[in-house]
Amino acid sequence: MLEQLKQEVYEANMQLPKLDLVNFTWGNVSGIDREQGLFVIKPSGVDYEKLQPADLVVVDLNGEVVEGKLNPSSDTPTHVILYNQFSKIGGIVHTHSPWAVAFAAAQMDIPALNTTHADTFYTAIPAARPLTAAEIEADYEGNTGQAIVETFAQRGLDYEATPAALVSQHGPFTWGKTAAQAVYNAKVLEIVAQEDYHSLQLTSANLALPKYLRDKHYYRKHGKNAYYGQSND
């Protein structure tokens, strides 16, 4: 089942090493079929060089494996939480890309300092709180997803307008309408994390992007009257 989705998720996973977003097996992509309530995800610990579409695992929204001979990614419970709580997303990416991980390790948001950021993310990319020892012991990956959801709820953030979060002391998760878009967002996240790191080293001045410029760049690509790119008409 879901052969087309498997191919799309396979291709999205294969973009991670090409875009220098993963080393070894440190990352995963999933994509969901909302009508069937099933998602496809990379198997755990499989080298990208050996990965094939048939290796991908089909999982339901309770986290149960429906199809596949291999174990799904160890991050599957996090994907389950995000798909259940963020009902409009169609794909999720997790990496350990180094610039984003630097901010996650520092438990710092990635601030909106430039228009590259605002083209994709409307607000700062939030760093969720660290998990407690009890949460890690009880359900590490599930509570990772809960911490992300909790952060967006507490801060009043729109998960569609800012399709990313940092798990403190761990790394980034991004999402999108498709698996391919989630990968795109993961690469933009890594780029702006690197840009912000260098900007913050150069000056102690307030570098926050003015709202009027942030609005202009975000809404010209994502707003009702967006005009960036080519019309499909």
C-alpha positions in Angstrom: 0.0 0.0 0.0 0.9 3.7 -0.3 3.5 3.0 -3.0 3.5 6.6 -4.4 3.9 8.0 -0.9 6.8 5.6 -0.2 8.6 6.9 -3.3 8.0 10.5 -2.3 9.3 9.9 1.2 12.2 7.9 -0.1 13.3 10.7 -2.4 12.9 13.2 0.5 15.1 11.1 2.7 17.7 10.9 0.1 17.8 14.7 -0.1 19.1 14.9 3.5 22.7 13.7 2.8 22.7 15.6 -0.6 21.9 18.8 1.3 24.5 18.1 4.0 21.8 17.9 6.6 22.8 14.5 8.0 25.8 12.4 8.8 25.7 8.6 9.0 22.1 7.7 9.8 21.3 10.7 12.0 18.0 11.8 10.5 14.6 10.8 9.1 11.8 12.0 7.0 8.1 10.9 7.1 5.1 11.7 5.0 1.4 11.1 5.7 -1.7 10.0 3.8 -4.4 11.8 5.8 -7.3 10.0 4.2 -6.0 6.6 5.3 -4.5 7.9 8.6 -1.2 6.3 7.8 2.3 7.6 7.4 5.5 6.3 5.9 8.9 6.8 7.7 12.5 5.8 7.3 13.5 2.6 9.1 15.8 2.9 12.1 19.6 2.9 11.6 19.6 2.1 7.9 22.4 3.7 5.9 21.2 6.2 3.3 23.4 4.5 0.7 21.6 1.2 1.3 18.0 2.6 1.7 15.4 1.5 -0.8 11.7 2.5 -1.1 10.6 -1.0 -0.1 12.5 -0.5 3.2 10.2 2.3 4.4 7.8 1.5 7.2 4.0 2.3 7.2 2.7 3.4 10.6 -0.8 4.3 11.9 -1.6 7.4 14.0 -1.4 5.2 17.1 2.2 4.4 16.4 1.5 0.8 15.3 3.4 -0.7 12.4 1.0 -1.6 9.6 3.5 -2.6 6.9 7.2 -3.2 6.8 9.9 -5.7 7.7 12.2 -3.3 9.5 11.8 -1.3 12.7 10.6 2.3 12.0 12.8 5.2 13.1 13.3 5.5 16.8 11.7 9.0 16.4 8.4 7.6 15.2 6.5 8.5 18.5 7.5 12.1 18.0 6.1 12.0 14.4 2.9 10.4 15.8 2.4 13.3 18.2 3.1 16.0 15.6 0.8 14.4 13.0 -2.0 14.1 15.6 -1.7 17.6 17.0 -0.7 19.5 13.9 -3.5 18.3 11.6 -2.5 20.2 8.5 1.1 19.0 8.1 1.9 16.4 5.5 5.6 15.6 6.1 8.1 15.8 9.0 11.9 15.9 9.1 14.3 15.4 11.9 18.1 16.0 11.6 21.1 16.7 13.7 22.3 19.5 11.4 25.2 21.2 13.4 24.2 24.9 13.3 20.7 24.1 14.4 21.9 21.7 17.1 24.2 24.5 18.4 21.1 26.6 19.2 19.3 23.6 20.5 22.2 22.8 22.8 22.2 26.4 24.0 18.4 26.1 24.5 18.1 29.2 22.4 15.5 30.2 19.8 16.8 30.9 16.4 15.8 34.6 16.1 14.4 36.2 13.0 17.3 38.5 12.1 17.2 38.6 8.3 14.9 38.3 5.3 16.2 34.8 4.5 14.5 33.7 7.7 11.3 35.6 7.1 10.8 34.1 3.6 10.1 30.8 5.3 9.5 31.3 9.0 7.3 34.1 10.3 8.7 34.1 13.9 11.8 33.0 15.7 12.1 29.2 15.6 11.3 28.2 19.2 13.4 26.0 21.4 11.2 23.7 23.4 12.0 23.2 27.1 14.3 20.3 28.0 12.6 17.1 29.1 12.7 16.0 32.7 14.3 12.8 33.8 10.8 11.4 34.4 9.6 12.3 30.9 12.7 10.7 29.4 12.2 7.6 31.4 8.5 7.3 30.7 8.3 8.1 27.0 11.3 9.9 25.6 10.3 10.3 22.0 6.6 10.8 22.7 7.3 13.5 25.2 9.7 15.1 22.8 6.7 15.7 20.5 4.6 16.8 23.4 7.2 19.4 24.4 7.1 20.8 20.8 3.3 21.0 20.8 3.3 22.5 24.3 5.8 25.2 23.2 3.6 26.3 20.3 0.5 26.4 22.5 2.1 28.3 25.3 3.6 30.9 23.0 0.6 31.2 20.7 2.6 30.2 17.7 1.1 29.1 14.3 2.7 25.8 13.3 2.0 26.5 9.7 3.6 30.0 9.7 6.7 28.7 11.7 7.1 25.1 10.5 10.0 24.2 12.8 11.1 23.8 16.3 14.3 22.9 18.3 14.2 20.2 20.9 16.5 21.6 23.5 19.8 19.6 24.0 18.8 17.5 21.0 18.1 19.0 17.6 15.6 20.4 15.0 12.3 19.1 13.7 10.7 20.7 10.6 7.4 20.0 8.8 5.5 21.1 5.8 2.6 20.2 3.5 4.7 17.5 1.9 7.8 15.5 2.9 9.7 17.5 0.2 8.6 20.8 1.7 9.6 19.7 5.1 13.1 18.9 3.8 13.3 22.4 2.2 12.4 23.9 5.5 15.1 21.8 7.2 17.7 23.2 4.9 16.5 26.8 5.3 16.5 26.3 9.1 20.2 25.2 9.0 21.1 28.1 6.8 19.5 30.7 9.0 21.0 29.1 12.1 24.5 29.5 10.6 23.7 33.1 9.5 22.4 34.0 13.0 25.3 32.5 14.8 27.8 34.7 12.8 25.6 37.8 13.1 25.4 37.4 16.9 29.2 37.2 17.0 29.7 40.4 15.1 27.7 42.8 17.4 25.8 43.0 20.6 23.3 45.4 19.0 19.6 44.5 18.7 19.4 42.7 15.3 15.7 41.7 15.4 14.1 42.1 12.0 11.5 44.9 12.0 8.0 43.6 11.8 7.2 45.6 8.6 10.1 43.9 6.8 9.3 40.5 8.3 5.7 40.8 7.1 6.8 41.9 3.7 9.0 39.0 3.1 6.8 36.3 4.7 3.5 37.4 3.1 4.9 38.1 -0.4 5.5 34.3 -0.5 2.8 33.0 1.7 0.1 35.6 2.0 -3.3 35.9 0.3 -1.8 38.2 -2.4 1.5 36.5 -2.6 3.5 37.4 -5.7 6.8 35.7 -5.3 7.6 33.2 -8.1 5.6 32.3 -11.2 1.9 32.2 -11.5 0.2 28.9 -12.3 -2.4 30.7 -14.4 
